[in-house]
Amino acid sequence: MNKRTLYLIASVVLLGIEILIGIFAEGWLRIYFGDVLVIILLYTLVRTVLPKIRFCGLLPTLLLIFCQMVEGLQAWGFADRMGITNALLRILIGTSFAWGDVLSYCIGFVPILLWEILSKKSARQ
């Protein structure tokens, strides 16, 4: 099985977990763990589409910046200011800023950065 297929499987599994968290979870699991997994899900999706990217640490860093920018847009009230009324789109964009989300993205950044570093080392050997 090639890397692209493995990343696709990981993406589907992570998306399923995210959906289950969104439907059934409460408390810290829904509030924080879902956000930790979001950045990991984004990573696996990008690696599915662009498996050859090999700038160690660049992709995780760009995803962290992206997630923080989305959180910043939530603080600004982007969905309301842009008049977005579609419920699914509002869920995807998010409508409320939380410092816990910022921290959760940073926590999710760590395993994907470590994965990049370790996979680069194993590719050299």
Phi and psi in degrees as a GROMACS rama.xvg file:
@    title "Ramachandran Plot"
@    xaxis  label "Phi"
@    yaxis  label "Psi"
@TYPE xy
-83.5305  169.356  ASN-2
-61.9933  -38.817  LYS-3
-58.7053  -43.4876  ARG-4
-65.0175  -42.0092  THR-5
-62.9283  -42.085  LEU-6
-66.1427  -36.1624  TYR-7
-64.212  -44.8559  LEU-8
-61.52  -44.7544  ILE-9
-60.3625  -40.1155  ALA-10
-62.5328  -44.8796  SER-11
-64.0658  -43.2416  VAL-12
-63.2157  -47.1767  VAL-13
-63.5477  -40.0614  LEU-14
-62.4564  -42.0288  LEU-15
-60.3716  -43.2371  GLY-16
-62.7074  -44.0678  ILE-17
-59.7977  -42.4385  GLU-18
-64.4526  -44.4924  ILE-19
-62.2899  -41.0763  LEU-20
-61.1678  -45.1457  ILE-21
-62.459  -34.1521  GLY-22
-85.7513  -44.5044  ILE-23
-110.047  -24.8552  PHE-24
-81.0154  156.828  ALA-25
-138.51  170.689  GLU-26
65.9613  -146.39  GLY-27
-62.1062  -31.8679  TRP-28
-60.3881  -45.1823  LEU-29
-76.1136  -41.9179  ARG-30
-70.3413  -44.7899  ILE-31
-110.024  -47.8646  TYR-32
-63.5406  -35.999  PHE-33
-59.2842  -39.1431  GLY-34
-72.5122  -32.9089  ASP-35
-61.8563  -42.7869  VAL-36
-72.6813  -25.8142  LEU-37
-59.3335  -46.1879  VAL-38
-68.3386  -33.3678  ILE-39
-68.4584  -41.2858  ILE-40
-60.5893  -45.8706  LEU-41
-59.2327  -40.6863  LEU-42
-60.7405  -48.5661  TYR-43
-65.5247  -34.1701  THR-44
-65.5649  -45.6211  LEU-45
-64.3048  -41.465  VAL-46
-68.3558  -25.2013  ARG-47
-67.6913  -42.4762  THR-48
-81.5056  -37.76  VAL-49
-125.055  71.8756  LEU-50
-71.7513  -15.4839  PRO-51
-91.2875  -2.59631  LYS-52
-60.1632  125.933  ILE-53
-135.172  49.1489  ARG-54
-105.768  91.7894  PHE-55
-50.5364  118.318  CYS-56
90.9008  -18.4454  GLY-57
-68.7339  -48.8564  LEU-58
-61.4337  -49.1034  LEU-59
-58.6246  -38.4428  PRO-60
-65.9323  -43.5598  THR-61
-62.9454  -38.8381  LEU-62
-67.2338  -38.728  LEU-63
-62.9894  -43.9379  LEU-64
-61.6356  -43.7578  ILE-65
-58.6297  -48.924  PHE-66
-61.2705  -40.5723  CYS-67
-67.9136  -35.3148  GLN-68
-65.9876  -40.7419  MET-69
-62.0508  -42.3348  VAL-70
-64.0653  -37.9586  GLU-71
-63.0004  -40.489  GLY-72
-63.74  -34.497  LEU-73
-65.0041  -40.9363  GLN-74
-62.0936  -34.7533  ALA-75
-76.2814  -17.3232  TRP-76
83.575  36.8822  GLY-77
-51.3186  -51.4239  PHE-78
-59.675  -42.5279  ALA-79
-71.2805  -43.4907  ASP-80
-64.4039  -31.2606  ARG-81
-89.943  -0.559273  MET-82
69.4401  29.4356  GLY-83
-76.6319  120.036  ILE-84
-114.258  -14.3169  THR-85
-63.3948  122.84  ASN-86
-61.1125  -44.3374  ALA-87
-64.2027  -42.9984  LEU-88
-64.0642  -38.7966  LEU-89
-65.2415  -35.5949  ARG-90
-67.5214  -44.2303  ILE-91
-64.8311  -42.0084  LEU-92
-75.8677  -38.9852  ILE-93
89.7734  150.406  GLY-94
-128.363  -1.66107  THR-95
-140.099  135.879  SER-96
-82.7383  142.817  PHE-97
-149.031  132.551  ALA-98
-62.6746  -29.7585  TRP-99
-61.1311  -34.379  GLY-100
-66.6756  -41.4855  ASP-101
-58.9053  -46.2695  VAL-102
-65.5079  -40.5257  LEU-103
-61.4975  -40.9686  SER-104
-62.7702  -39.6878  TYR-105
-64.8589  -38.8535  CYS-106
-65.9757  -41.7132  ILE-107
-66.9049  -25.5294  GLY-108
-65.5601  -36.0712  PHE-109
-59.9416  -52.341  VAL-110
-64.4949  -32.8133  PRO-111
-74.4185  -32.3995  ILE-112
-65.9482  -44.7039  LEU-113
-61.5649  -40.4063  LEU-114
-59.7301  -44.565  TRP-115
-61.0814  -44.7806  GLU-116
-65.228  -46.985  ILE-117
-66.0723  -39.1892  LEU-118
-71.2903  -29.4416  SER-119
-70.0174  -41.0033  LYS-120
-63.3498  -42.7673  LYS-121
-69.5084  -27.9703  SER-122
-70.1856  -30.4951  ALA-123
-72.6217  -28.2166  ARG-124
